[in-house]
Structures are given as structure tokens and as C-alpha cells.
Amino acid sequence: DLKIDHKDFFYLRDTDETLSTIVPNSAEVQSYRTVDAVEGYIMVCLRICPLKRCSDDYVGFGESSKFRGTIDIKVDGRPVTRKRHVDGSCYLLEHENGFRWGAGQDGSGQYRIDFRLDVPPKGIEKNVKISSIIVL
């Protein structure tokens, strides 16, 4: 499972297998859920590189990351087909039919998100730092 293993981000390495998390988790559902239903949009924000200069081990969603590797994501088993840039380092996740992911697992408004870092072998360990996963 994807764990909060650093103070400011989730850390995913190319040496990891597929890592998963449930968002929002049960404690977040109890604390923050309002009477409004979740719309089913999911946004992932990556940690911004210092001075916008990323090291060679960093993999992101942008064009400059393609030669370094890709971040494969599935939501409730469905592949993310596109990551649409929203603002700063945040991206809306899109599947083959659009941005709305439905009501989540069993209509709960919770989603299982699987992350896997796929990189060409070059001898340098690659990583991605996820600062936030937001369900709207």
C-alpha cells in the first residue's frame, strides 16, 4: 500500500511494485464528508521541483519526463488514459470516457488508486513524489 513515508509527499520508486491507496480514507470520509455527493473527479498533485529544476531521478507527468519514464495509474481497476494539467503541479485524471470516475467502490465515494512507475533501465533509480490526491 502507498504510505505516507515522508512528511510532505507520497514517495513512489521504480523499484516498487504497484502501490495502492484508498481515497478518501475512512477517517477522511467521517471527518470531511458533507451532504453533497462526490462528483467523481480525481486530481493528483505532484511535488514541485526546487526552482522548477528537476533532478535526473525525477519522473513527472510533463513532456520533459517522457524520456525518464511514465507513471501508470489505475482507478478502481480502470486505466488512466490522460492526465490533464489544471494548475501548478496538479492534474485531473481522465479515463477513456472522460473525467468522471463514478460513485467509487460500491457507491461509497472512495476510490482505489494504483500507481506504478515504469522506466527504461538506465542504472539510476527513478522516483515520483505525490503531494496530494484530491477527490471532488
KAMO-V819104 format. One record per backbone hydrogen bond with DSSP energy under -1.0 kcal/mol. CO is the residue of the C=O (numbers start at 1). NH is the residue of the N-H. E is the energy in kcal/mol with one decimal. If there is no record, write none. Layout:
CO&NH&E / CO&NH&E
//
This chain:
3&5&-1.5 / 10&130&-2.5 / 12&128&-2.4 / 13&16&-1.4 / 19&115&-3.4 / 20&2&-4.2 / 21&113&-3.1 / 23&111&-3.0 / 25&29&-2.3 / 26&30&-2.2 / 27&31&-2.1 / 28&32&-2.9 / 29&33&-1.4 / 40&101&-3.3 / 41&136&-2.9 / 42&93&-2.8 / 43&134&-3.4 / 44&91&-2.4 / 45&131&-1.9 / 45&132&-1.8 / 49&52&-2.4 / 50&53&-2.1 / 55&58&-1.7 / 57&127&-2.9 / 62&65&-1.5 / 63&66&-1.3 / 65&68&-1.5 / 65&69&-1.7 / 70&118&-2.9 / 72&116&-2.2 / 73&80&-2.8 / 74&114&-2.7 / 75&78&-2.3 / 78&75&-2.8 / 82&94&-2.6 / 84&92&-2.7 / 87&90&-2.9 / 89&46&-2.5 / 90&86&-2.9 / 91&44&-2.7 / 92&84&-2.5 / 94&81&-2.4 / 94&82&-1.5 / 95&98&-1.7 / 98&95&-3.0 / 103&109&-2.9 / 104&107&-1.8 / 105&108&-2.2 / 110&105&-3.0 / 111&23&-2.6 / 112&76&-3.3 / 113&21&-1.7 / 114&74&-2.0 / 115&19&-2.8 / 116&72&-3.2 / 118&70&-3.0 / 126&14&-2.1 / 127&59&-2.5 / 128&12&-2.5 / 129&47&-3.1 / 130&10&-3.3 / 132&45&-2.9 / 134&43&-3.0 / 136&39&-1.1
//
